[in-house]
């Protein structure tokens, strides 16, 4: 990793570096010693468009073991878009959460 000039980002739980003109992003998990809480990077599994003033289930890619259940708590809001806090279960590296669009217009969810 040092040869690639990688950067460990503990805020986003990612290791990032460039390799042959390609940007490489490796998500990782962290654990605390006391309660065993885990923090994982979440990305959209596919491009998603949300209708105006709607609540839509969306699939996100996560770094969790299959059948691992946990509380999904979003950390960022993007304008009128919000992902709802949800108890969810991982399956094949993905999970379903609710996306809320408070705008009257159709909007695309960002990748991160």
MARVEXVEX-287123 format. One record per residue: residue number from 1; residue in three letters; chain; x, y, z of N, C-alpha, C in turn. Coordinates in pm, 1 decimal, always signed. Example, Ala and Ser with C-alpha at 12.3 -4.5 7.8 and 13.67 -1.06 7.14 Angstrom:
// MARVEXVEX-287123
+-----+-----+----+----------+----------+----------+----------+----------+----------+----------+----------+----------+
!   i !  aa ! ch !      n.x !      n.y !      n.z !     ca.x !     ca.y !     ca.z !      c.x !      c.y !      c.z !
+-----+-----+----+----------+----------+----------+----------+----------+----------+----------+----------+----------+
!   1 ! Ala !  A !  +1319.0 !   -569.0 !   +780.0 !  +1230.0 !   -450.0 !   +780.0 !  +1320.0 !   -330.0 !   +780.0 !
!   2 ! Ser !  A !  +1285.0 !   -225.0 !   +708.0 !  +1367.0 !   -106.0 !   +714.0 !  +1290.0 !     +3.0 !   +787.0 !
+-----+-----+----+----------+----------+----------+----------+----------+----------+----------+----------+----------+
END
This chain:
// MARVEXVEX-287123
+-----+-----+----+----------+----------+----------+----------+----------+----------+----------+----------+----------+
!   i !  aa ! ch !      n.x !      n.y !      n.z !     ca.x !     ca.y !     ca.z !      c.x !      c.y !      c.z !
+-----+-----+----+----------+----------+----------+----------+----------+----------+----------+----------+----------+
!   1 ! Unk !  A !    +81.3 !   -118.5 !     +0.0 !     +0.0 !     +0.0 !     +0.0 !    +86.6 !   +126.1 !     +0.0 !
!   2 ! Unk !  A !   +195.2 !   +120.2 !    +72.4 !   +282.4 !   +236.9 !    +78.5 !   +342.4 !   +267.3 !    -58.5 !
!   3 ! Unk !  A !   +373.4 !   +162.5 !   -137.1 !   +429.2 !   +182.4 !   -271.0 !   +330.0 !   +252.5 !   -363.7 !
!   4 ! Unk !  A !   +201.0 !   +232.4 !   -341.7 !    +98.0 !   +297.2 !   -422.9 !    +68.2 !   +439.2 !   -375.1 !
!   5 ! Unk !  A !   +120.8 !   +478.1 !   -259.8 !    +89.4 !   +609.2 !   -203.9 !    -53.7 !   +616.0 !   -154.7 !
!   6 ! Unk !  A !    -98.1 !   +507.3 !    -91.9 !   -238.3 !   +499.2 !    -49.1 !   -265.7 !   +590.9 !    +69.9 !
!   7 ! Unk !  A !   -392.5 !   +627.5 !    +82.3 !   -439.7 !   +711.7 !   +191.3 !   -548.6 !   +637.6 !   +266.3 !
!   8 ! Unk !  A !   -535.3 !   +627.0 !   +398.5 !   -640.7 !   +566.8 !   +480.7 !   -729.6 !   +678.9 !   +531.9 !
!   9 ! Unk !  A !   -856.4 !   +672.1 !   +498.0 !   -954.2 !   +772.2 !   +538.8 !  -1046.2 !   +708.5 !   +642.4 !
!  10 ! Unk !  A !  -1024.3 !   +739.1 !   +770.8 !  -1104.4 !   +679.3 !   +877.5 !  -1242.2 !   +744.0 !   +887.9 !
!  11 ! Unk !  A !  -1258.4 !   +863.5 !   +832.8 !  -1390.8 !   +927.6 !   +832.6 !  -1486.2 !   +852.9 !   +739.1 !
!  12 ! Unk !  A !  -1437.1 !   +812.1 !   +621.1 !  -1518.8 !   +739.0 !   +523.5 !  -1491.9 !   +588.9 !   +524.4 !
!  13 ! Unk !  A !  -1398.7 !   +543.1 !   +609.2 !  -1358.9 !   +401.6 !   +615.6 !  -1318.4 !   +349.0 !   +478.5 !
!  14 ! Unk !  A !  -1223.6 !   +418.2 !   +416.0 !  -1175.9 !   +379.6 !   +283.5 !  -1024.5 !   +391.5 !   +276.3 !
!  15 ! Unk !  A !   -964.5 !   +304.6 !   +196.5 !   -825.3 !   +318.6 !   +156.1 !   -830.3 !   +356.7 !     +9.3 !
!  16 ! Unk !  A !   -762.2 !   +466.4 !    -28.7 !   -766.5 !   +513.9 !   -166.9 !   -625.3 !   +527.0 !   -222.0 !
!  17 ! Unk !  A !   -610.4 !   +488.2 !   -350.9 !   -485.5 !   +510.8 !   -422.1 !   -510.9 !   +503.0 !   -571.8 !
!  18 ! Unk !  A !   -412.2 !   +547.4 !   -650.7 !   -421.7 !   +540.8 !   -796.4 !   -328.3 !   +432.3 !   -846.5 !
!  19 ! Unk !  A !   -374.9 !   +357.0 !   -946.6 !   -295.6 !   +248.5 !  -1003.4 !   -312.6 !   +250.5 !  -1154.8 !
!  20 ! Unk !  A !   -210.1 !   +293.8 !  -1225.7 !   -215.6 !   +296.1 !  -1371.4 !   -325.3 !   +385.7 !  -1425.8 !
!  21 ! Unk !  A !   -348.6 !   +498.6 !  -1362.7 !   -451.7 !   +590.5 !  -1408.0 !   -590.9 !   +559.0 !  -1355.5 !
!  22 ! Unk !  A !   -607.3 !   +447.5 !  -1285.1 !   -736.3 !   +411.3 !  -1226.6 !   -737.0 !   +447.2 !  -1078.8 !
!  23 ! Unk !  A !   -850.0 !   +494.7 !  -1031.1 !   -863.8 !   +524.6 !   -888.9 !   -917.5 !   +400.2 !   -819.2 !
!  24 ! Unk !  A !   -847.5 !   +352.2 !   -718.1 !   -886.0 !   +232.1 !   -644.3 !   -935.6 !   +274.5 !   -506.1 !
!  25 ! Unk !  A !  -1054.7 !   +225.9 !   -468.6 !  -1111.8 !   +254.8 !   -336.9 !  -1144.6 !   +122.3 !   -270.4 !
!  26 ! Unk !  A !  -1086.1 !    +97.7 !   -152.6 !  -1109.2 !    -26.1 !    -78.4 !  -1179.6 !     +9.0 !    +52.1 !
!  27 ! Unk !  A !  -1306.5 !    -32.0 !    +68.8 !  -1376.0 !     -5.4 !   +194.8 !  -1327.6 !    -99.9 !   +304.5 !
!  28 ! Unk !  A !  -1333.5 !    -55.3 !   +429.5 !  -1297.3 !   -142.0 !   +541.1 !  -1388.3 !   -114.3 !   +659.6 !
!  29 ! Unk !  A !  -1390.3 !   -207.5 !   +755.0 !  -1471.3 !   -194.1 !   +876.1 !  -1382.1 !   -158.8 !   +993.3 !
!  30 ! Unk !  A !  -1439.9 !    -90.6 !  +1092.4 !  -1369.0 !    -63.7 !  +1216.9 !  -1453.2 !   -115.3 !  +1333.1 !
!  31 ! Unk !  A !  -1387.8 !   -148.6 !  +1442.2 !  -1455.4 !   -202.6 !  +1560.0 !  -1411.2 !   -122.5 !  +1681.1 !
!  32 ! Unk !  A !  -1502.9 !    -98.0 !  +1773.7 !  -1459.8 !    -39.4 !  +1899.7 !  -1446.9 !   -152.7 !  +2001.3 !
!  33 ! Unk !  A !  -1364.6 !   -134.0 !  +2102.9 !  -1335.4 !   -241.9 !  +2197.6 !  -1450.3 !   -266.9 !  +2294.4 !
!  34 ! Unk !  A !  -1520.0 !   -163.5 !  +2335.3 !  -1621.1 !   -178.7 !  +2439.9 !  -1748.2 !   -246.3 !  +2391.3 !
!  35 ! Unk !  A !  -1817.9 !   -185.5 !  +2297.0 !  -1949.4 !   -235.6 !  +2257.2 !  -1950.6 !   -316.2 !  +2129.6 !
!  36 ! Unk !  A !  -1839.3 !   -324.3 !  +2059.7 !  -1836.0 !   -399.5 !  +1935.5 !  -1908.4 !   -330.3 !  +1821.3 !
!  37 ! Unk !  A !  -1926.0 !   -197.9 !  +1827.9 !  -1994.1 !   -125.1 !  +1720.5 !  -1908.9 !   -127.9 !  +1594.9 !
!  38 ! Unk !  A !  -1974.2 !   -135.6 !  +1479.8 !  -1904.3 !   -140.0 !  +1352.2 !  -1949.1 !    -23.2 !  +1265.6 !
!  39 ! Unk !  A !  -1855.4 !    +30.6 !  +1190.7 !  -1886.2 !   +136.9 !  +1095.9 !  -1843.5 !    +87.1 !   +959.2 !
!  40 ! Unk !  A !  -1931.0 !    +98.4 !   +860.8 !  -1900.4 !    +47.3 !   +727.7 !  -1931.9 !   +152.5 !   +622.3 !
!  41 ! Unk !  A !  -1855.4 !   +149.8 !   +515.0 !  -1879.6 !   +238.1 !   +401.6 !  -2000.3 !   +187.8 !   +324.5 !
!  42 ! Unk !  A !  -2083.7 !   +278.7 !   +279.7 !  -2203.1 !   +242.5 !   +202.9 !  -2201.1 !   +318.6 !    +71.8 !
!  43 ! Unk !  A !  -2227.8 !   +248.0 !    -36.8 !  -2239.3 !   +309.3 !   -169.2 !  -2366.5 !   +259.8 !   -235.2 !
!  44 ! Unk !  A !  -2416.2 !   +335.4 !   -329.5 !  -2534.7 !   +293.0 !   -403.1 !  -2499.0 !   +172.0 !   -489.1 !
!  45 ! Unk !  A !  -2584.2 !    +70.5 !   -490.9 !  -2559.7 !    -49.0 !   -570.6 !  -2579.5 !    -20.3 !   -719.0 !
!  46 ! Unk !  A !  -2667.0 !    +73.0 !   -752.1 !  -2690.7 !   +112.2 !   -891.3 !  -2744.5 !   +254.7 !   -892.2 !
!  47 ! Unk !  A !  -2740.7 !   +319.3 !  -1008.6 !  -2795.5 !   +453.6 !  -1020.9 !  -2944.9 !   +450.0 !   -993.5 !
!  48 ! Unk !  A !  -2991.3 !   +540.0 !   -909.9 !  -3131.7 !   +540.4 !   -869.6 !  -3190.4 !   +679.5 !   -884.3 !
!  49 ! Unk !  A !  -3305.2 !   +686.8 !   -947.8 !  -3380.3 !   +812.5 !   -957.8 !  -3500.5 !   +804.5 !   -864.9 !
!  50 ! Unk !  A !  -3520.7 !   +911.0 !   -789.2 !  -3632.2 !   +915.9 !   -695.0 !  -3737.4 !  +1013.5 !   -744.9 !
!  51 ! Unk !  A !  -3863.2 !   +972.0 !   -742.3 !  -3973.2 !  +1061.7 !   -776.4 !  -3983.7 !  +1170.8 !   -670.9 !
!  52 ! Unk !  A !  -4044.5 !  +1283.1 !   -708.5 !  -4062.8 !  +1394.6 !   -616.3 !  -4155.0 !  +1358.0 !   -501.4 !
!  53 ! Unk !  A !  -4125.4 !  +1411.6 !   -384.1 !  -4200.7 !  +1388.2 !   -259.7 !  -4239.1 !  +1241.6 !   -242.8 !
!  54 ! Unk !  A !  -4137.4 !  +1156.2 !   -242.0 !  -4162.4 !  +1011.8 !   -232.8 !  -4062.5 !   +945.5 !   -138.7 !
!  55 ! Unk !  A !  -4103.8 !   +831.6 !    -85.3 !  -4016.0 !   +744.3 !     -7.4 !  -3999.1 !   +617.4 !    -89.7 !
!  56 ! Unk !  A !  -3873.2 !   +582.7 !   -122.0 !  -3845.1 !   +471.9 !   -212.5 !  -3742.5 !   +378.5 !   -150.3 !
!  57 ! Unk !  A !  -3766.2 !   +246.3 !   -148.1 !  -3661.4 !   +154.4 !   -103.4 !  -3550.8 !   +147.8 !   -209.1 !
!  58 ! Unk !  A !  -3425.2 !   +159.7 !   -166.0 !  -3310.9 !   +152.2 !   -257.0 !  -3211.5 !    +49.9 !   -203.8 !
!  59 ! Unk !  A !  -3135.3 !     -9.6 !   -294.9 !  -3035.3 !   -108.9 !   -257.6 !  -2899.5 !    -41.2 !   -248.7 !
!  60 ! Unk !  A !  -2828.3 !    -65.5 !   -138.1 !  -2695.3 !     -9.1 !   -119.2 !  -2594.1 !   -121.8 !   -103.7 !
!  61 ! Unk !  A !  -2471.2 !    -96.9 !   -150.5 !  -2361.9 !   -192.4 !   -134.2 !  -2292.5 !   -162.2 !     -1.9 !
!  62 ! Unk !  A !  -2270.9 !   -265.3 !    +79.8 !  -2210.7 !   -246.1 !   +211.7 !  -2099.0 !   -347.6 !   +234.0 !
!  63 ! Unk !  A !  -2012.8 !   -319.0 !   +330.5 !  -1905.6 !   -411.3 !   +366.6 !  -1946.1 !   -484.2 !   +493.5 !
!  64 ! Unk !  A !  -2036.6 !   -578.7 !   +479.5 !  -2084.6 !   -657.1 !   +594.3 !  -2097.7 !   -802.8 !   +551.9 !
!  65 ! Unk !  A !  -2087.7 !   -892.4 !   +648.9 !  -2103.1 !  -1034.8 !   +620.9 !  -2248.8 !  -1066.2 !   +588.7 !
!  66 ! Unk !  A !  -2270.8 !  -1172.7 !   +509.4 !  -2407.0 !  -1215.0 !   +476.5 !  -2486.6 !  -1243.9 !   +602.8 !
!  67 ! Unk !  A !  -2610.9 !  -1206.4 !   +601.7 !  -2707.3 !  -1225.3 !   +710.7 !  -2672.3 !  -1146.6 !   +836.5 !
!  68 ! Unk !  A !  -2573.9 !  -1057.6 !   +828.5 !  -2542.6 !   -972.8 !   +943.4 !  -2650.3 !   -864.7 !   +953.1 !
!  69 ! Unk !  A !  -2710.7 !   -851.7 !  +1070.0 !  -2816.8 !   -753.6 !  +1089.6 !  -2761.7 !   -637.0 !  +1168.8 !
!  70 ! Unk !  A !  -2804.4 !   -517.3 !  +1131.7 !  -2756.1 !   -401.3 !  +1203.5 !  -2841.9 !   -279.7 !  +1178.7 !
!  71 ! Unk !  A !  -2808.9 !   -173.4 !  +1247.7 !  -2879.8 !    -47.2 !  +1235.5 !  -2805.2 !    +39.6 !  +1135.5 !
!  72 ! Unk !  A !  -2871.2 !    +75.8 !  +1027.5 !  -2814.4 !   +164.5 !   +926.7 !  -2846.7 !   +307.4 !   +967.8 !
!  73 ! Unk !  A !  -2743.6 !   +386.9 !   +994.7 !  -2762.2 !   +526.3 !  +1034.4 !  -2682.3 !   +613.3 !   +938.0 !
!  74 ! Unk !  A !  -2750.0 !   +689.1 !   +850.4 !  -2677.7 !   +773.8 !   +755.1 !  -2607.0 !   +888.1 !   +826.7 !
!  75 ! Unk !  A !  -2495.9 !   +933.1 !   +767.7 !  -2417.8 !  +1040.0 !   +829.9 !  -2420.9 !  +1169.0 !   +749.9 !
!  76 ! Unk !  A !  -2467.2 !  +1164.9 !   +624.7 !  -2468.5 !  +1284.8 !   +541.1 !  -2604.4 !  +1301.9 !   +475.4 !
!  77 ! Unk !  A !  -2642.7 !  +1427.3 !   +454.2 !  -2765.2 !  +1459.7 !   +381.5 !  -2725.7 !  +1541.2 !   +259.5 !
!  78 ! Unk !  A !  -2792.3 !  +1519.8 !   +148.0 !  -2762.3 !  +1591.8 !    +24.5 !  -2888.3 !  +1666.3 !    -18.0 !
!  79 ! Unk !  A !  -2894.2 !  +1794.6 !    +12.7 !  -3009.7 !  +1875.7 !    -26.2 !  -3139.9 !  +1815.0 !    +23.4 !
!  80 ! Unk !  A !  -3235.9 !  +1794.7 !    -67.6 !  -3366.3 !  +1741.2 !    -27.0 !  -3367.3 !  +1589.2 !    -10.6 !
!  81 ! Unk !  A !  -3252.6 !  +1523.8 !    -35.0 !  -3245.7 !  +1377.8 !    -27.2 !  -3196.7 !  +1333.1 !   +108.9 !
!  82 ! Unk !  A !  -3254.2 !  +1223.6 !   +158.0 !  -3213.0 !  +1169.8 !   +286.9 !  -3233.9 !  +1018.9 !   +286.6 !
!  83 ! Unk !  A !  -3139.7 !   +946.5 !   +343.6 !  -3158.2 !   +803.5 !   +366.2 !  -3205.4 !   +787.0 !   +509.7 !
!  84 ! Unk !  A !  -3308.2 !   +707.7 !   +530.2 !  -3367.9 !   +691.1 !   +662.7 !  -3288.5 !   +591.3 !   +746.0 !
!  85 ! Unk !  A !  -3283.1 !   +614.5 !   +877.2 !  -3224.2 !   +516.7 !   +968.8 !  -3311.4 !   +391.4 !   +964.4 !
!  86 ! Unk !  A !  -3248.1 !   +274.9 !   +945.1 !  -3322.1 !   +151.2 !   +920.8 !  -3250.8 !    +33.9 !   +986.3 !
!  87 ! Unk !  A !  -3325.1 !    -60.1 !  +1043.3 !  -3268.5 !   -188.1 !  +1084.9 !  -3275.6 !   -277.6 !   +962.0 !
!  88 ! Unk !  A !  -3160.6 !   -328.7 !   +917.4 !  -3156.4 !   -404.6 !   +792.7 !  -3062.1 !   -523.1 !   +804.8 !
!  89 ! Unk !  A !  -3070.1 !   -614.7 !   +709.8 !  -2986.7 !   -735.1 !   +709.1 !  -2910.7 !   -741.7 !   +576.6 !
!  90 ! Unk !  A !  -2780.8 !   -771.5 !   +582.6 !  -2697.3 !   -780.7 !   +463.0 !  -2722.4 !   -911.4 !   +389.4 !
!  91 ! Unk !  A !  -2721.9 !   -903.7 !   +256.7 !  -2735.3 !  -1023.1 !   +173.0 !  -2652.8 !  -1000.6 !    +47.1 !
!  92 ! Unk !  A !  -2552.0 !  -1085.0 !    +25.3 !  -2462.8 !  -1073.9 !    -90.7 !  -2397.7 !   -936.0 !    -99.8 !
!  93 ! Unk !  A !  -2358.6 !   -879.4 !    +13.5 !  -2290.8 !   -750.2 !    +15.5 !  -2381.5 !   -631.4 !    -10.0 !
!  94 ! Unk !  A !  -2512.9 !   -651.8 !     -1.3 !  -2608.0 !   -543.3 !    -25.8 !  -2716.1 !   -543.0 !    +81.2 !
!  95 ! Unk !  A !  -2783.7 !   -429.3 !    +94.6 !  -2894.3 !   -416.3 !   +189.7 !  -2993.7 !   -314.6 !   +135.0 !
!  96 ! Unk !  A !  -3117.1 !   -321.4 !   +183.9 !  -3222.3 !   -228.5 !   +142.3 !  -3244.8 !   -123.9 !   +250.5 !
!  97 ! Unk !  A !  -3249.9 !     +3.8 !   +209.6 !  -3280.9 !   +114.6 !   +299.9 !  -3382.9 !   +206.1 !   +231.5 !
!  98 ! Unk !  A !  -3443.6 !   +294.2 !   +307.6 !  -3542.3 !   +386.5 !   +251.8 !  -3477.3 !   +519.6 !   +217.2 !
!  99 ! Unk !  A !  -3504.0 !   +568.9 !    +96.3 !  -3457.1 !   +700.0 !    +52.1 !  -3576.7 !   +794.1 !    +46.7 !
! 100 ! Unk !  A !  -3559.7 !   +914.0 !    +99.9 !  -3667.7 !  +1011.9 !   +106.4 !  -3629.4 !  +1133.1 !    +22.3 !
! 101 ! Unk !  A !  -3716.9 !  +1170.6 !    -69.9 !  -3697.1 !  +1289.5 !   -152.1 !  -3804.0 !  +1390.7 !   -113.2 !
! 102 ! Unk !  A !  -3763.7 !  +1500.1 !    -49.6 !  -3860.9 !  +1601.1 !     -6.5 !  -3884.6 !  +1707.9 !   -112.8 !
! 103 ! Unk !  A !  -3812.2 !  +1699.3 !   -224.8 !  -3830.5 !  +1794.1 !   -334.4 !  -3950.7 !  +1754.1 !   -419.4 !
! 104 ! Unk !  A !  -4007.5 !  +1849.7 !   -491.2 !  -4118.6 !  +1820.5 !   -582.2 !  -4070.1 !  +1758.8 !   -713.1 !
! 105 ! Unk !  A !  -3940.0 !  +1768.0 !   -740.7 !  -3884.9 !  +1721.0 !   -868.0 !  -3817.9 !  +1585.0 !   -852.6 !
! 106 ! Unk !  A !  -3809.6 !  +1511.3 !   -965.0 !  -3738.2 !  +1384.1 !   -966.7 !  -3589.6 !  +1413.6 !   -947.1 !
! 107 ! Unk !  A !  -3521.9 !  +1333.1 !   -866.3 !  -3382.3 !  +1357.1 !   -831.8 !  -3305.2 !  +1226.6 !   -835.5 !
! 108 ! Unk !  A !  -3176.5 !  +1235.1 !   -870.7 !  -3090.6 !  +1117.2 !   -872.9 !  -3009.8 !  +1113.2 !   -744.1 !
! 109 ! Unk !  A !  -3000.9 !   +995.2 !   -683.7 !  -2920.3 !   +978.8 !   -562.1 !  -2772.4 !   +980.0 !   -597.2 !
! 110 ! Unk !  A !  -2687.6 !  +1045.8 !   -516.7 !  -2543.4 !  +1039.8 !   -541.1 !  -2490.2 !   +900.4 !   -510.3 !
! 111 ! Unk !  A !  -2373.5 !   +867.2 !   -566.1 !  -2314.5 !   +734.1 !   -548.4 !  -2277.0 !   +709.5 !   -403.6 !
! 112 ! Unk !  A !  -2220.9 !   +808.4 !   -335.5 !  -2180.1 !   +792.6 !   -195.2 !  -2285.6 !   +846.9 !   -103.6 !
+-----+-----+----+----------+----------+----------+----------+----------+----------+----------+----------+----------+
END
